[in-house]
Amino acid sequence: MRSMVRGAVAAHAGAVRRTISSGSRPHVALSPTTRPAGLLLGWALSCVLLLMPSGVCGAIKDSACISCHEGPAYRETKDGRKEAVHFKRQELTGSIHKGLVCADCHADAAGTPHKKELERVNCARCHKEVSLNFERGVHGQALKRGDKDAPACTSCHGTHSIFKVADQRSPAHRGNQVRLCARCHTDVELQKKHKLPSPDMIKAYQNSVHGRYVKEGKTVQAAVCSDCHGAHLVLGPKDPESKINRSNIGGVCGRCHVQIFNEYKVSIHGKALKEGKMESPTCTDCHGEHTLTLVKDPQARVSAKNVPTTCAKCHENQEIIKKYRLPSDRYSSYVGSFHGVAMKYGNVTAANCISCHETHRILPAADPESSINDHNLSRTCGKCHPAMKDVASLGKIHVEAKKESSLGMFYVRQFYTWFIGILMALFVGYIVLDVYGRIKRKGSGNG
Amino acid sequence: MADNTGYVERFTLSERVTHILLFASLIILSITGLTLKYHESTVAQWIIRLEGGVLFRGQIHRFAALVLMATFAYHILSVLFSRKEHEFFHDMILRKKDFGCFVGIFKYNLGLQKEMPAFDRFSCIEKFQYWAVGIGTVLLSLSGLVLWGETIFMMLFPKWVLDLNRIVHSFEATVGFLVLVVWHQYNVHLNPRVFPMSKVWLTGKISKEDLKRDHPLEYQRRFPHE
């Protein structure tokens, strides 16, 4: 990151552009200070003949810049050393900006000799909208505060060798982007200094299904940083405008996972979140963010084995249960059921929460479309128990021997608890007395 | 009836085989069943792995259940069609005095009563154990069959019936297990008089001496002139 910033500074201080038309070799002969007429001519020529893409005409011909910056140009560093401020023409090969002249970006270098410290290049002169977005984002805000570590345009897009983001040579290209962001976001010192999220997230991302796809070169199929966080308008999750705000995550994932998002939108979770019930889960609550892996990965939060604990995070959370009057003991009653025990002992084909409640399109039982609506039970249970047909109603599924969920089971348990208790007392009493009697009779010679 | 060695037959070969099949199947059923009931404990998890996982555990359990039910059916048929077994069953029928005999045993052991209650062929303890196992087997077989055919019974009954069925199966099994492991094992193994084991279940024979002491009424019936 620091090297990036330094690069950017170097760019402001000493970058020189040449126009395409200036030919393969620059004209070194003209000295702008002694030949103002020539300069003027050059300026007029560039304006009239070359149709500058930015519409801003350089006040100085590139050849003038190059005469110094391919050669002896230097600047003084803070510790008084002389540092070359070179520009190599090759830097512009293929660059999207190869049609610009130096002064288009380095406007304050229009007159020579230009002042010692040039202004930071203002990309906003052309890229207005993007700049506005950037300035509102966390990186732009940090820059505004004067944070030297914050990335500027050049940190991600380069200085002279600027390519379209779709071009593989661009550092911001989908295939390079993770590495680009990781340069700062895996820096432990920066993380501590600016209280950035833990660098572990990048590592986790690299092992995630998205990260692995990117590594394999399938960059179109997999999300990279900017897909979820935005490219220029990067905002913290609490900002309602942020792409990673709870209310917006569904839409962000839904850009690629269209079908799933459509299912989720109509589900009880999707609807609740839309109504502002912020505890309602969105994609990342079940799938994880950077850690997200395929369902078939046994470590995934949504693998068959882990689904119950994932749902239990909310459905066993007493605060949430009370607040939204959710039915309680969903998890504990499942864990004690045949399905739950089978799952626990590694039989991952046993039903878990989503086997009956559906994965994304989770609907309340009262909804006639719901998989757990009485009319659909034959189909739902029939997925695993094909012999089960014409089931009208099953009644309570999640039951435990508790007064609230099943009175019958509660009383049967009470009965047996007492029965077994009394029986055991009798057995133990019998055995103790039998031993006692034998010892006593033996003592009295009667045994 | 009595041979020259002073022993009399107590259990026929058929009864002894029935007993072996009964306890063999019950031991397997207990191990496979209790591990499911207490599936959360580490010991149970270890045993379930030993049993070949939770699914194979179920198969072992159902196989043993078939053996138990076959044994039970065989016993019923014997009682119905064999004279000897008919008598066996007749001797097992609980009578009024059997309910009072426990008090007698308690009193005798406490020294409040001089004599042990006099038993016929089967003591009240043996009778209670017989009936506990008999009733338990019926209840467990029926509820077990419902559990086995869960899909069919789901279609026949509302789920609360099946929930009750499950909990009854689990608790009834616990009762049976305790009757046999605590009470029966004490009476036939740990009891100082027979320790380490009463061999009647293997030989089927009981000495006249023991018979006279433990089953005086039967002794009197068999040997009215001694």
Interface residues (C-beta under 8 A of the other chain):
Chain A: F338 V341 A342 K344 Y345 G346 N347 C381 H385 A387 M388 K389 D390 V391 S393 L394 G395 K396 I397 V399 A401 S406 G408 M409 V412 R413 Y416 F419 I420 L423 M424 F427 V428 G429 Y430 I431 L433 D434 V435 Y436 G437 R438 K440
Chain B: L36 H39 Q45 I48 G53 V54 L55 F102 I105 F106 Y108 N109 L110 G111 E150 T151 I152 M154 M155 P158 K159 W160 D163 L164 I167 V168 F171 E172 T174 V175 L178 V179 V182 W183 Y186 N191 P192 R193
